[in-house]
Amino acid sequence: MFTSTTSTPAVSAVNTTAAGPAVQAQANGTGSNKAAIYARNTATGLQANALFARSYVGTGEHYGIWGVDSSPLGAGARGESSVGVGVLGIGPGAGVFSVGDSVTLGHLVGIAQDIAGGCTLTVAEGTSTTCRFTTSFPTGVVPRVVVTPTSNPGSTYWVSGVGVGAFTINVATAVTADTTFSYIVVGTLPEAGASPLSEIARRAATAAHR
């Protein structure tokens, strides 16, 4: 056991060669709940971490953590929480990025109006209203919006002016009562190089198939 009572790490490992890990751990055997590395955090301070990994390289392709799994029922990285969040991703490009399909056994829940929301066309507005996302999509992302009215708008309706921060709902004939529309929005990436996110997607897909 290694112990530190100061801000200095209890264990520090550095690899200065061109290749190779600073730390390598392997768990052998077939028993359950085996771990090559087991990290547990009992600290109560803000942002206390059992394991913290960060890539400080500003260019090229690098990862704070790379999880790999060869079992069809396993996972490269698993996060689990009984009260909070199992996996939290934060990033100006993408907090969490999936090269393959994303699967959830629960609901997809969005905060504010960035995945889904509601927008009301009032009688005073007549034939169109602008709906704004709480947070704009990154530059270069193309939002795809699907809307449905929660009551009869009285005429045909359509979406126009879709941008990274808002879109417009239109009706052929002015509404005679305030009408709310529910919507779902998904951002799509253009071809590689057209936006920072599409370049991230290209690099991630390349790395995943090595």
Helices and strands as residue ranges (DSSP letters): E 116-121, E 128-132, E 142-149, E 157-160, E 166-171, E 179-188, H 196-208
